[in-house]
Amino acid sequence: MAYRYLGNSGLKVSEITYGNWLTHGSQVENDVATQCVHAALDAGISTFDTADVYANGAAETVLGEALKGVRRESLEIFTKVYFPVGPKGPNDTGLSRKHIFEGIDASLRRLDTDYVDLYQAHRYDVETPLEETIAAFGDVVRQGKALYIGVSEWTADQLRRGQSLARENGFSIVSNQPQYSALWRVIESEVIPVSKELGISQVVWSPIAQGVLTGKYLPGQPRPAGSRATDDKGGDKMIERYLNDETLTRVQELKPIADDLGITMAQLAVAWVLANDNIAAALVGASRPEQIAENIKASEVTLDDDVLKKIDEALAGSIESDPAKTQSPESRLV
C-alpha cells in the first residue's frame, strides 16, 4: 500500500481508502462488515470513510465496532455532515452551526472515538451563509473533535470561497470528495486546477463507476442478478446512466488493455484514477472480504502514457466531462 498527503496538510492517507457507503448497516450483515474492515487493515489500508447519513447512522456504528481494539493513532477516520439524519426535522440537515455541532457529537458517539481525522461537508448548503458554516467547522477543529476539514462535490467557485474563509478562520480545507472515474471526469477542467492552486486534494468515490468498469455488465444482456443495477438500495438509479449498449461496448474494449497488464478491469479502473496526481485516495467498498485483496492490487500498478491514451480511445464518446454535472445541489436536500 502506498500513502499520499491529504492536500497541503502533513496527514498521510492510504491511497486506497475503505468506504462503507452502500454496505455497512444496510446491504451486508455486521459480522461480514467487520470481516471486510479487518481484511482492509490486513491489506495495509489505514483510512476509513463513512458518513452520518449512511444507513441513518448505522454505518458509523458498525465501523466503530469493527475498529475496536485497533490502535487509534494508526487510523485515519473520515465522516461527513449535511444530509438529514434522525427524524428529519427542520434542523436535521444542512450545514448550519446547529446541525454541524450536533452532527459531530453524534458521529463521535456512533464511531466510539474522541475525534475524527477528517470532517467533511457532504454537499454545499445554499441555505446557510458560508461564513456560518466555515466558522462552525473552525470551532470543531479548535475543540479537537476533528483534525482536518474537507468537503464533497463542491464546485471550483465554492472551493475558492470556502478556502478563503477557512484561512481567515485559522484552518484550511484539505480535501474534496467528488465522483471520479474513467467514465466520469467532470472535475478535470475546473475543480482539479483550482484544487491544486488552493492545496486541496481529491478523495474520489465510485472509481469503477458503480461497478460498470469491472466489465460485468454486457451489452445486450440482462443485468446480472444480485448486482448493484438490480438493487434499489444499492444505487441502481445512479448506475442507470452507464447501462446503454454503446457505453457497455466501449467498456469491453478495456479488457484487452487490462489483460496485457495482467490485471483485472477493476484494478485498471482504480489505477487510472490514482494516476492523477491530485488524487489522494480512491474510495473502494466491499461486500465480501476477498474483494479487498483484489482492489488493493491497484496500488501496485503504474499506467504509462501509452496505456492512458488507449483507455481514452476505448471510452471516447462515453466520457462525461461537463463541469456543470458536479453534484452541487441548488437547494438544501431534505
Secondary structure as GFF3:
##gff-version 3
##sequence-region A 1 334
A	DSSP	beta_strand	3	5	.	.	.	ID=ss1
A	DSSP	beta_strand	12	14	.	.	.	ID=ss2
A	DSSP	beta_strand	16	19	.	.	.	ID=ss3
A	DSSP	alpha_helix	30	42	.	.	.	ID=ss4
A	DSSP	beta_strand	47	49	.	.	.	ID=ss5
A	DSSP	three_ten_helix	54	57	.	.	.	ID=ss6
A	DSSP	alpha_helix	58	66	.	.	.	ID=ss7
A	DSSP	three_ten_helix	72	74	.	.	.	ID=ss8
A	DSSP	beta_strand	76	81	.	.	.	ID=ss9
A	DSSP	alpha_helix	97	111	.	.	.	ID=ss10
A	DSSP	beta_strand	116	121	.	.	.	ID=ss11
A	DSSP	alpha_helix	130	142	.	.	.	ID=ss12
A	DSSP	beta_strand	146	151	.	.	.	ID=ss13
A	DSSP	alpha_helix	156	168	.	.	.	ID=ss14
A	DSSP	beta_strand	173	176	.	.	.	ID=ss15
A	DSSP	alpha_helix	191	198	.	.	.	ID=ss16
A	DSSP	beta_strand	201	204	.	.	.	ID=ss17
A	DSSP	three_ten_helix	209	214	.	.	.	ID=ss18
A	DSSP	three_ten_helix	228	230	.	.	.	ID=ss19
A	DSSP	alpha_helix	236	239	.	.	.	ID=ss20
A	DSSP	three_ten_helix	240	242	.	.	.	ID=ss21
A	DSSP	alpha_helix	245	252	.	.	.	ID=ss22
A	DSSP	alpha_helix	255	261	.	.	.	ID=ss23
A	DSSP	alpha_helix	265	274	.	.	.	ID=ss24
A	DSSP	beta_strand	279	284	.	.	.	ID=ss25
A	DSSP	alpha_helix	289	296	.	.	.	ID=ss26
A	DSSP	three_ten_helix	297	300	.	.	.	ID=ss27
A	DSSP	alpha_helix	305	315	.	.	.	ID=ss28
A	DSSP	three_ten_helix	323	325	.	.	.	ID=ss29
###
